[in-house]
Amino acid sequence: MAQKYRRIYMEDPPVRILVKELAGLMQEFTQSGGVRPFGVSLLLAGVDDRGPNLYQVDPSGSYFPWKATSIGKNMVNAKTFLEKRYNGDMELEDAVHTAILTLKEGFEGQMTEQSIDVGIISTIPSAQAGESTPVFLCLSPAEIKDYLSNIV
């Protein structure tokens, strides 16, 4: 989908276009006989000219933009927790801390730096004035361990 868009328009597709295409594909499979529809919801995150984006795409083809959300087991509790804790003006450190606390709410067993991954999508200023470059960063196990040590 992204390659097709890039080949036609010679630029990276906006996140909302990718989400719309993916949702359409998922919805098509719900109408075809003899094929199994997609059975999971997806959280799709990316960066475009509008900044960082987060979407939930359901197997039915429905999609929703979010600032913060959760899917899966205990998602109702996690969403309630996020509604209370999330703030659009949060610093990155607070956002990562809140994400780990949210995950801990429904986590079974011992949460360690080996049992979770933390990814951060953001932008950094580029050499050209007024432009930015999207980046995806995975925290190292040592960085995750530091966050976990602050959560008791």
N, C-alpha and C positions, 0 to 999 in steps of 0.2 A: 504494500500500500504506500509506504513512504517512498520507496524507489520510483514507483509509478508517478507519484506527485512530483518528485524531484526531476524526473526525466521530462515532464511536461512543462513545469513552471520554472525550472532551474533554481529552485530554492527549497529549503527544508519546509515541510508542511507544518502548519500550526497544529498544536496538540488537539484542539477541538475537531479539526478535520480528520485526524487519525482516529479519534474516539468515535466520530460519526461513522466512518467507514467500517471500523471494527464492530460497532453495534449493529450496523446493517448486515454484515456477514453473519454475526451470531443470530440475528433475527431470521435470516433466510433459512438457516438450518432448522428452525422450529417449525417451518412450514413444509419441509420435504418429507415425504414418506420413505421409510426404510433407513433413514440416517438418524443417528442419535444427536440431539441438540447439545450444545455446549452445556456442561453441568455445573459450572462455577461462575461466580462473579469475579471480576478483576478490578484491581485498583491500578490505574494507569497514571503515571506522573511524568511530567516533562516541562520543558521551558521553551517558550516562543517569544514573539515580540510583546506579548501581554505579561510576560514574567512567568514565574513558576505556576504550574497548574496541577490539580489533582482531580481525577474523575473516577467514578465507580461505573462499571459497565456490567449489566446483568445479562444472564443467558437469554432473556426475552428480547433483548435489543434495546432496552431502556438504558439511558446513561444520565448521570447527575454530576454536576461540579460540586466540589467540596473544598473547604479550607482545611479541615481535619476530619477524618472518619475512620471507621473500622469495619471489617467484614470477617465473617467466620464465627467460630464458637465464642460465646459470651459477648457478641458484638453490641447487644443492647446495653449491657453494663459499661462497655468501653466507650460507646457513644455518649452515654450519660456522663461519664467521667470527663470526656473531652469537652462536653458542653460547659462543664463547671470550670475546667482548668485552662482551656485554650483561649488565647487572646491574640488578635491579629498583629499586635505590636511587640510580640515576644522576641527576645533575643534568641539566637541560634542555640546557645547553651540551655536556655529554659525550654525551648521546643524539644530538644533531644531528651532532656530530663523528663518532660511530660510524656513524650512518646514511650519511653521505657517504663514509666509508672503505669501508663495505660496498658501496655503489654503485660506487665506484671499482674494486673487485676485478674486476668483470665488465664495466666500461665500455670500449667500443672507441673509440679516437680521443681527442682532447683534451677533458677535462672543464672546462667554463667555466660562469660564472654564467648564460650564455644557453642552455646545453644541459641544465640540470637545474632542477627545481623542488623546493622543500622546503616541506611543509605541517606545521603543528603543531596538534594537537587537545588542548585542555586546558580547565580550568575556572577562573573567577575568582569570588571571593566576591561575592555580590549584597547588595543593601541589606537584605534580610530575613535575620534571624539564622539561622545554620545552613544556609543555602541557597547554591547556587553557580549560575553561568550558564555554559553551554558556549560555547566560542569556537573558531573555526578561523582560523588565521593563516598566510598565505603569506609566506615571507621574500622580501624585495626582492632584486633582482640584486646590489645593493651588499652586503647582509648575507651572501648566499651567497659573494660574492667574498672577503669577510673570512674565512669558514670555509675556503675553498679555499686561501687564502694561508697558512694554518696547516698545511696538509697538503702535504708535499713528496714 
